[in-house]
Amino acid sequence: MQFIFQLLIYFTMQQFILFDFDKNADIRRWNIVDDGVMGGLSAGRFRISEAGHGLFTGTVSLENNGGFSSLRYYFNPVETGSFGKFTIRLKGDGKTYQFRVKSQSNEYYSYICDFKTTGEWQTIEIAFGSLYPSFRGRTLNMPNYPGKQLGEIGFLIGNKKAESFALEIDKIVLE
């Protein structure tokens, strides 16, 4: 019996669920940040879908030097040293998005990785080392994400064209 209990603890500690959406999910810490902070006219929205998934939708506008919409989840920093990747179950619209992380939410830069959606449910895996530092679209001369601490995650669309978008998110896990 003790062996089974130890085995259960081992497997439980191999994953840390950052967010698992359902119809009762509290999404108050998820925030939209559009290019309006720079005068742009893009408009993102976030809600829980009928199926109980996070649904990030909207339009990207290039007017007034705009061109992006982002969704950010802020939380108290968690230690991530025993993990090595993010696993995300999502369904996109065939467009390319960025997954973005910060060690602390007050950092001015993000670590980012682009991923392409297929229009179907998919599970994407993003290794910590593949997330590179960026600020306002410019890669910074710094090491990639060190994977020691995490205080913010997010998604961004900014494909240098005016377009509508829809990204449905089921679960975000550290592994």
MIDRENDO-589968 format. One record per residue (C-alpha): x, z, y; residue in one letter. Coordinates in steps of 0.2 Angstrom, whole numbers, plus 5000, padded with zeros to 4 digits. Each point is the difference from the previous one (the first is absolute). Layout:
N
XZYa;...
//
This chain:
175
500050005000m;501450045012q;500849834997f;498449915005i;499950115016f;501849955004q;499749824996l;498550005011l;501050085015i;501349864998y;498849865000f;499150075015t;501550025010m;500549824998q;498749955012q;499450065017f;498349935006i;500249975019l;498249945001f;498649964988d;498549925008f;498250044995d;498350015008k;500450175006n;501749985006a;500550085016d;500749865011i;500250095016r;501950004999r;500049814999w;500149925017n;500049825006i;501449955012v;499849825007d;501049905012d;498950065014g;501350135003v;501049855007m;498549915008g;499549904985g;498249974994l;500150024981s;498750114992a;500250104984g;498750114992r;500150124985f;498650074989r;499550054982i;499349854991s;498450004990e;501150014984a;500950155007g;501649915006h;500950015016g;499649845010l;501149945014f;499349855008t;500049915017g;500749865010t;501849975007v;500049915017s;501549925008l;499350025017e;500950105013n;501650014990n;499150084985g;500149964982g;499850164988f;498950134994s;500550154990s;499350144990l;501050174999r;499850154990y;500850165008y;500350164989f;501250154999n;501749934993p;500250014981v;501650004991e;500349844991t;501750024992g;499450004982s;499149835002f;500649835002g;498549885004k;498349995007f;498649934989t;498549935009i;498449934992r;499249885013l;499049845002k;500449895015g;499549845007d;501549894995g;500950045016k;501750095002t;500050185006y;501350135003q;500150174992f;500850125012r;500750184998v;500850135011k;501050154994s;499250095015q;498549945010s;501050025017n;501449884995e;499949855011y;500449874986y;499249974983s;500749954984y;499049844995i;499849884985c;498949845000d;498849974986f;498849854996k;498350034994t;499149894987t;498250025004g;499850104984e;500350184996w;501950034997q;501250144998t;501649985011i;501650104998e;501150035015i;501750084996a;500650125013f;501649905002g;499149845005s;499250085015l;501149955015y;500050085018p;499149905013s;499450035018f;498949885009r;500349864988g;501950025000r;501150054986t;501150155004l;501850024995n;499650164989m;499950044982p;498449964991n;498750144996y;501050154993p;498550064990g;500250195004k;498550035011q;498449925004l;498850035015g;499149845003e;499449854991i;499149845006g;499649824999f;500249875013l;499549825002i;500949895012g;500349824993n;500249925018k;498349924999k;498250045005a;499150054985e;498750114992s;500550124986f;499450124987a;501050114989l;499250124987e;501050154994i;499750104985d;501550124997k;501750035007i;501250094989v;501850065000l;500949974983e;
//
